[in-house]
């Protein structure tokens, strides 16, 4: 009798184990969204923020029943590839996405990588959302790339204008790593500064990314006595080193960059010497953040043990992809349908208070809508945290 009971219990347990997980996982189809970006090396914080934002939102969606597009509900799977800030690896990553028949990819995070993957994306019907600034990626005849953030040639002039008006800035200097991304950002920043009437006192000093002693780099720039020192395209790892060198050499003026930064890295690398450092921040200030944004931050922090303010911007790419597909399910297999939908697309912005909308912008900069609409939030670092300096918009 006891043996029969044991056998019956074992059978019931086996059936339960077979049915319950299968029911939860088989209920929804799977929609794969790719990420190709840098998650190692000096610029790792940029890509890590991307990947973690996507994984946090995907887990949240799946936990709450999936995402309905047309008549089908999907669980979202993030397929990630670390390109190590190497254009060749970025190409390999995008080829991997094509092999897996993934049509929507977030990244790459830098100019070289975003430009390198363009042929693969266009040949394989992939829409990609880079965090890279070359206008050629978003201007016709290019049409498969969508800028996932505010570009430096949009944020730079806004920062300079603000500091001219509120801080009396009249002389500006630029320092950049000897790489294509930072050099490009330096050139566009200097051009914008000149157009605004600022005196550019230095724009030719560069450094190698593996530099450990920045004193020889910064010293000749400071001799020009700028009111504002711009660290063009500076990576999160190099920013505190440059700031520390400038302050220890006695520079008391303003320091800024148009790239997003990591507060924890700044605090660990420069401490209070980084106070006053100006950078582009996440797309939601505490005043703008909705309950959904606050829940996103909470979920992200619980998943990874920390939070990066830049993820306030990085959360948007996945949301834009899914909402646009919801508006036109044909885009699931046809990116041309996705592109057509972009021109008139509008959806509620769940991450901001009020009646804010998701929409595509970029007509002024690119001649076509190839940029996600996120607020331009400019931060100032103070005692280990970012504080909002001002908020603007891009059309």
Rosetta blueprint (number, residue, H / E / L):
1 X L
2 X H
3 X H
4 X H
5 X H
6 X H
7 X H
8 X H
9 X H
10 X H
11 X H
12 X H
13 X H
14 X H
15 X H
16 X H
17 X H
18 X H
19 X H
20 X H
21 X H
22 X H
23 X H
24 X H
25 X H
26 X H
27 X L
28 X L
29 X E
30 X E
31 X E
32 X E
33 X E
34 X E
35 X E
36 X E
37 X E
38 X L
39 X L
40 X L
41 X L
42 X L
43 X L
44 X H
45 X H
46 X H
47 X H
48 X H
49 X H
50 X H
51 X H
52 X H
53 X H
54 X H
55 X H
56 X H
57 X H
58 X H
59 X H
60 X H
61 X H
62 X H
63 X H
64 X L
65 X L
66 X L
67 X E
68 X E
69 X E
70 X L
71 X L
72 X E
73 X E
74 X E
75 X E
76 X E
77 X E
78 X E
79 X E
80 X E
81 X E
82 X E
83 X L
84 X L
85 X L
86 X L
87 X H
88 X H
89 X H
90 X H
91 X H
92 X H
93 X H
94 X H
95 X H
96 X H
97 X H
98 X H
99 X H
100 X L
101 X L
102 X L
103 X L
104 X E
105 X E
106 X E
107 X E
108 X L
109 X L
110 X L
111 X H
112 X H
113 X H
114 X H
115 X H
116 X H
117 X L
118 X H
119 X H
120 X H
121 X H
122 X H
123 X H
124 X L
125 X L
126 X L
127 X E
128 X E
129 X E
130 X L
131 X L
132 X L
133 X L
134 X L
135 X H
136 X H
137 X H
138 X L
139 X L
140 X L
141 X L
142 X L
143 X L
144 X L
145 X E
146 X L
147 X E
148 X L
149 X L
150 X L
151 X L
152 X H
153 X H
154 X H
155 X H
156 X H
157 X H
158 X H
159 X H
160 X H
161 X H
162 X H
163 X H
164 X H
165 X H
166 X H
167 X H
168 X L
169 X L
170 X L
171 X E
172 X E
173 X E
174 X E
175 X E
176 X E
177 X E
178 X L
179 X L
180 X H
181 X H
182 X H
183 X H
184 X H
185 X H
186 X H
187 X H
188 X H
189 X H
190 X H
191 X H
192 X H
193 X H
194 X H
195 X H
196 X L
197 X L
198 X L
199 X E
200 X E
201 X E
202 X E
203 X E
204 X E
205 X E
206 X E
207 X E
208 X L
209 X L
210 X L
211 X L
212 X L
213 X L
214 X L
215 X H
216 X H
217 X H
218 X H
219 X H
220 X H
221 X H
222 X H
223 X L
224 X L
225 X L
226 X L
227 X L
228 X E
229 X E
230 X E
231 X E
232 X E
233 X L
234 X L
235 X L
236 X H
237 X H
238 X H
239 X H
240 X H
241 X H
242 X H
243 X H
244 X H
245 X H
246 X H
247 X H
248 X H
249 X L
250 X L
251 X L
252 X L
253 X L
254 X E
255 X E
256 X E
257 X L
258 X L
259 X L
260 X L
261 X L
262 X L
263 X H
264 X H
265 X H
266 X H
267 X H
268 X H
269 X H
270 X H
271 X H
272 X H
273 X H
274 X H
275 X L
276 X L
277 X L
278 X E
279 X E
280 X E
281 X L
282 X L
283 X L
284 X L
285 X L
286 X L
287 X L
288 X L
289 X E
290 X L
291 X H
292 X H
293 X H
294 X H
295 X H
296 X H
297 X H
298 X H
299 X H
300 X H
301 X H
302 X H
303 X H
304 X H
305 X L
306 X L
307 X L
308 X L
309 X L
310 X L
311 X H
312 X H
313 X H
314 X H
315 X L
316 X H
317 X H
318 X H
319 X H
320 X H
321 X H
322 X H
323 X H
324 X H
325 X H
326 X H
327 X H
328 X L
329 X H
330 X H
331 X H
332 X H
333 X L
334 X L
335 X H
336 X H
337 X H
338 X H
339 X H
340 X H
341 X H
342 X H
343 X L
344 X L
345 X L
346 X L
347 X E
348 X E
349 X L
350 X L
351 X L
352 X E
353 X L
354 X L
355 X L
356 X L
357 X E
358 X E
359 X L
360 X E
361 X E
362 X L
363 X H
364 X H
365 X H
366 X H
367 X L
368 X L
369 X L
370 X L
371 X E
372 X E
373 X L
374 X L
375 X L
376 X E
377 X E
378 X E
379 X E
380 X E
381 X E
382 X E
383 X L
384 X L
385 X E
386 X E
387 X E
388 X E
389 X E
390 X E
391 X E
392 X E
393 X L
394 X L
395 X L
